[in-house]
Amino acid sequence: MALLGPSDLQSLGLPALWDLAEMKKVELADGTTFDAMIRDVQAALSMLNGELLTAPHYGDLVAVQDNVEVEYPVGVANGVDEATEYGTPTPKRGATTGHNIPIRPYDRALGWTMMYLRNARRNKLSADVRSMFTDARSHYQQKVLTRFFKMEAEIVGATAGASVPFADGAVADANYVPLDSTEGEAFLSSHDHYLRLTPYDAAAVATAVEHLQEHGHQSPFDMVASRADATTIRAITGWKSPEWAGIVYHASASERAALGGITDYFGYLETAYGIVRVWLTPRLPTNYFAIFKAYGPQDRRAPLRLRINRRVGFGWQLVPGNWIAAPQTMAVGYSEFGVGIGEDRTNGVFTLIAAAGDYITPTIS
């Protein structure tokens, strides 16, 4: 199995189809050569890949794998027999189910005519490259949040393969039953983590958190919510503002330990089931939020799995962009990945605040 981590082409030099001697002849207006700029882009892509792996909040949502399948145990009612002197215990076994993780190719091209390159300033080209990095980062975030909040299954492959959601009442997979909790709470296949509640208050947050805590996940929890609902969330009973350097709020020692001091969270909500750390995103529409347990970047208990092509590596790579008869020189960023649910289909609870109806998958911008 290939090493899962940031990957780039620096160790290989320029792509084979780029002629270094010819590229060195292309000198920008400020004296910088095009090949030097491309090398800088390669180095920057390596940094971008590392950033995506450990990005605040998003890094806690995913773990990377390069295989297509995910398999995990499901709840079964086996029980324990009482031992007798001559009796033989009945052998029992566990049961599993599983699903597939999709993968798709993506690219993002930069293109310049040769005459433009000879007259361009380095700052102009840097702005073009920065726009590619912005698009790559935005695309990654959108794909991660789309799968996270999506309640529908996706077809993987040509036949029966499927990328399934979190616990959805056996709609996507009739074989899935959450494991019994460590405290003995049992679940049925009808167990559902996609909620419709109202109003947007402490009771709604507590209901969602309870759905997570009953599966053995412990505080602190993370809440992903819409930036459009910032004022509403701050008005919820149990709201705690974050701490910043030089600004001290009154709080007990236990609260300070749970909140973690200075953070990049919007704030915190105190519930009967523990502290919820709140982070906001403009990508999510109003009246939606999700609760999950963050175990840290690349932890296998993360809610999502990011599937990569082991031959390509994680993140974005620079590939040859010179095509015969093309009137421009191109630098192409290329990536292959797909996002699916991880082994623990209980590590996510999703809520739509509405007076009636059922949970509807939101559109992530």
C-alpha positions in Angstrom: 0.0 0.0 0.0 1.3 3.4 -0.9 2.3 5.9 1.7 -0.6 8.3 2.3 0.6 11.8 2.6 1.4 15.0 0.6 2.8 14.1 -2.8 4.4 16.2 -5.5 6.7 16.0 -8.4 9.7 17.9 -7.0 11.8 14.9 -6.7 11.2 14.1 -10.3 12.1 17.4 -11.7 10.0 18.9 -14.5 7.5 16.6 -16.3 9.0 14.6 -19.1 7.3 16.4 -21.9 8.7 19.8 -20.9 12.0 20.6 -22.5 14.0 22.4 -19.8 16.5 23.9 -22.3 13.7 25.4 -24.4 11.8 26.6 -21.4 14.8 28.4 -20.0 14.7 30.6 -23.2 11.4 32.0 -22.1 12.3 34.9 -19.9 9.7 37.1 -18.3 9.8 40.9 -18.4 11.5 41.0 -15.0 14.2 38.5 -15.9 12.6 35.5 -14.2 12.6 32.3 -16.3 9.4 30.3 -16.9 11.1 27.1 -15.7 11.9 28.8 -12.3 8.4 29.9 -11.9 7.1 26.3 -12.6 9.4 24.9 -10.0 8.0 27.4 -7.5 4.5 26.3 -8.4 5.4 22.7 -7.8 6.8 23.6 -4.3 3.7 25.6 -3.5 1.4 22.7 -4.5 3.2 20.5 -2.1 2.5 23.0 0.7 -1.2 23.2 -0.4 -1.5 19.4 -0.2 -0.2 19.5 3.3 -2.6 22.3 4.2 -5.6 20.3 2.9 -4.7 17.3 5.1 -4.5 19.3 8.3 -6.8 22.3 7.5 -8.7 23.5 10.6 -12.0 21.6 10.9 -11.8 20.0 7.5 -8.8 18.0 8.6 -10.9 16.5 11.4 -13.6 15.4 9.0 -11.6 13.0 6.8 -9.1 10.2 6.8 -7.3 9.2 3.6 -7.4 5.7 2.0 -6.5 4.4 -1.5 -8.7 1.4 -1.6 -12.3 1.4 -2.8 -14.0 -0.5 0.0 -15.0 0.2 3.6 -16.2 -2.7 5.8 -17.4 -2.5 9.4 -19.3 -4.5 12.0 -23.1 -4.2 12.5 -25.1 -4.9 15.6 -26.3 -8.5 16.3 -28.3 -9.9 19.2 -26.0 -12.8 20.2 -26.0 -12.7 23.9 -24.1 -14.8 26.5 -25.0 -18.3 27.6 -24.9 -19.5 31.2 -22.3 -22.1 31.6 -23.2 -25.6 32.8 -21.0 -28.6 33.7 -21.7 -30.7 30.7 -23.3 -28.2 28.3 -21.6 -26.9 25.1 -21.9 -23.2 24.4 -23.4 -22.2 21.1 -20.8 -20.7 18.7 -21.7 -17.2 17.6 -20.1 -14.7 15.3 -20.2 -11.1 14.3 -21.7 -9.6 11.2 -20.4 -7.0 8.8 -21.6 -4.8 6.0 -19.8 -2.3 3.9 -19.8 0.2 1.0 -17.6 1.8 -1.7 -16.0 5.2 -1.9 -16.2 7.0 -5.2 -13.3 8.6 -7.0 -13.2 11.1 -9.9 -10.5 13.0 -11.8 -10.2 16.8 -11.7 -8.0 19.3 -13.4 -7.3 23.1 -13.4 -5.3 24.6 -16.2 -3.3 27.8 -16.5 -2.5 29.0 -20.0 -0.4 31.7 -21.6 0.7 32.4 -25.1 4.5 32.5 -25.7 4.4 36.2 -26.6 2.5 37.0 -23.4 5.1 35.1 -21.3 7.9 37.1 -22.8 6.3 40.3 -21.8 4.6 39.3 -18.5 5.6 40.3 -15.1 6.1 37.7 -12.4 3.4 39.3 -10.3 0.8 38.8 -13.1 1.7 35.1 -13.3 1.7 34.7 -9.6 -1.9 36.0 -9.5 -2.9 33.4 -12.1 -1.3 30.7 -9.9 -2.9 32.0 -6.8 -6.3 31.8 -8.5 -5.7 28.1 -9.2 -4.8 27.4 -5.6 -7.9 29.2 -4.4 -10.1 27.1 -6.7 -8.4 23.9 -5.6 -8.9 24.7 -1.9 -12.6 25.8 -2.5 -13.3 22.7 -4.6 -11.9 20.4 -1.8 -14.0 22.1 0.9 -17.2 21.9 -1.2 -16.8 18.2 -2.0 -16.1 17.3 1.6 -19.2 19.2 3.0 -21.4 18.0 0.2 -20.9 14.4 1.0 -21.0 15.1 4.8 -24.5 16.6 4.6 -25.9 14.5 1.8 -28.5 11.9 2.9 -28.7 10.0 -0.4 -26.5 7.2 -1.6 -24.4 7.5 -4.7 -23.8 4.8 -7.3 -20.1 3.6 -7.5 -19.1 1.6 -10.6 -21.3 0.1 -13.2 -23.6 -2.2 -11.1 -24.4 -2.5 -7.4 -21.6 -0.5 -5.8 -22.8 2.3 -3.6 -21.5 5.2 -1.4 -23.9 5.3 1.5 -24.8 8.0 4.0 -24.7 7.9 7.8 -27.4 6.0 9.7 -30.5 6.7 7.7 -33.1 4.2 8.8 -31.9 1.4 6.5 -32.9 3.3 3.3 -29.5 3.0 1.6 -28.5 -0.4 3.3 -31.0 -2.7 4.9 -28.2 -4.7 6.5 -26.8 -1.8 8.5 -27.6 -1.8 12.3 -25.5 0.4 14.6 -23.5 -1.5 17.2 -24.8 -1.6 20.7 -23.3 1.1 22.8 -20.8 0.4 25.6 -23.5 1.2 28.1 -25.8 -1.5 26.7 -28.1 0.7 24.5 -29.3 -1.3 21.5 -30.3 0.0 18.1 -32.5 -1.1 15.2 -32.0 -0.7 11.5 -34.6 2.1 11.6 -32.1 4.3 13.6 -31.9 7.6 11.8 -29.4 10.5 12.1 -31.1 12.9 9.7 -33.5 15.1 11.7 -36.0 17.8 11.2 -36.5 19.9 14.3 -37.9 23.3 15.4 -37.2 25.9 16.8 -33.4 26.6 16.5 -32.7 26.4 20.3 -30.9 24.5 23.0 -33.4 21.6 22.9 -32.7 21.1 19.1 -28.9 21.1 19.7 -29.3 18.7 22.7 -31.4 16.3 20.6 -28.8 16.1 17.9 -26.0 15.7 20.5 -27.8 12.9 22.3 -28.1 11.0 19.0 -24.3 11.1 18.8 -23.5 10.6 22.5 -25.6 7.5 22.8 -23.2 5.7 20.4 -20.3 6.2 22.8 -18.8 9.4 21.4 -17.8 11.7 24.2 -17.6 15.5 24.6 -16.3 17.8 23.3 -18.4 17.6 20.1 -18.1 19.8 17.0 -21.1 21.6 15.4 -20.9 22.8 11.8 -23.4 25.5 11.1 -24.2 28.3 8.7 -22.6 31.7 9.1 -26.1 33.1 8.3 -27.3 31.7 11.6 -24.5 33.3 13.8 -26.9 35.6 15.7 -29.4 32.8 16.3 -26.7 30.5 17.7 -25.3 33.2 20.0 -28.8 33.5 21.5 -29.1 29.8 22.4 -29.2 29.0 26.1 -25.8 27.7 27.1 -23.8 29.8 24.7 -20.1 30.4 25.6 -18.0 33.0 23.8 -14.4 32.0 22.8 -11.4 33.2 24.6 -8.9 35.6 23.0 -5.5 36.8 24.1 -6.0 39.7 26.6 -9.7 39.1 27.0 -10.8 36.9 29.9 -14.4 35.7 30.4 -15.6 34.4 33.8 -15.5 30.6 33.6 -14.8 27.7 35.9 -11.6 25.6 35.6 -13.5 22.7 34.1 -15.1 25.0 31.5 -11.7 26.4 30.5 -10.3 22.9 30.1 -13.2 21.8 27.9 -13.1 24.9 25.8 -9.4 24.7 25.2 -8.5 28.4 25.7 -7.8 30.5 22.6 -9.3 28.8 19.5 -10.5 29.4 16.0 -14.0 28.2 16.9 -16.9 30.7 16.7 -17.9 29.7 20.2 -19.3 26.9 22.4 -22.6 25.5 23.5 -23.0 23.8 26.9 -25.5 20.9 26.8 -26.6 18.1 29.1 -24.3 15.8 27.1 -21.2 18.0 27.1 -19.6 20.9 25.4 -20.2 21.5 21.7 -17.6 23.5 19.8 -19.2 25.6 17.0 -17.6 26.5 13.7 -19.4 28.4 11.0 -19.2 28.3 7.2 -20.8 30.4 4.5 -21.0 27.2 2.3 -23.9 25.9 4.3 -27.4 27.4 3.9 -29.4 28.8 6.8 -31.2 26.5 9.3 -28.8 23.5 8.8 -26.3 22.2 11.3 -24.4 18.9 11.9 -22.8 17.5 15.0 -19.8 15.1 15.0 -17.0 13.9 17.1 -13.5 15.2 16.0 -10.8 12.7 16.8 -8.0 14.6 15.0 -6.6 14.8 11.5 -6.3 11.4 9.7 -7.9 9.4 12.6 -9.7 6.3 11.3 -12.7 7.2 13.4 -13.2 10.4 11.3 -16.7 10.8 9.8 -15.5 10.7 6.2 -13.0 8.8 4.0 -11.1 10.5 1.2 -10.2 8.0 -1.5 -7.2 8.7 -3.6 -5.4 7.0 -6.6 -2.2 5.5 -5.2 -0.5 6.3 -8.5 -1.3 9.9 -8.3 -1.0 10.6 -4.6 -2.9 12.9 -2.3 -3.9 16.4 -3.5 -2.9 18.3 -6.6 0.1 17.6 -8.8 1.5 19.5 -11.8 1.3 17.6 -15.0 2.6 18.3 -18.6 0.5 20.9 -20.4 2.2 21.4 -23.8 0.0 20.0 -26.6 1.1 19.8 -30.2 -0.4 22.7 -32.3 -1.6 24.4 -29.2 -1.0 28.2 -29.3 -0.3 28.4 -25.6 2.0 27.1 -22.9 -0.1 25.4 -20.2 0.5 24.3 -16.6 -2.2 21.9 -15.5 -3.0 21.0 -11.9 -4.4 17.4 -11.6 -6.1 15.6 -8.8 -8.0 12.3 -8.3 -10.2 11.9 -5.2 -13.6 11.1 -3.9 -15.4 11.5 -0.6 -17.5 8.9 1.2 -18.6 7.9 4.7 -16.1 6.2 7.0 -16.4 3.0 9.0 -18.5 4.6 11.8 -21.8 5.6 10.3 -23.0 7.0 13.6 -20.4 9.8 13.8 -22.6 12.5 12.3 -26.0 13.9 13.1 -27.7 16.3 10.6 -30.5 18.7 11.4 -32.8 20.9 9.3 -34.7 23.5 11.3 -38.2 23.6 9.8 -41.7 23.6 11.0 -42.7 20.6 9.0 -41.5 17.9 6.6 -38.3 15.8 6.6 -34.6 16.5 6.3 -33.6 17.6 2.8 -30.0 17.5 1.6 -28.8 21.1 1.4 -26.9 22.6 -1.5 -23.3 23.4 -0.5 -21.8 26.4 -2.3 
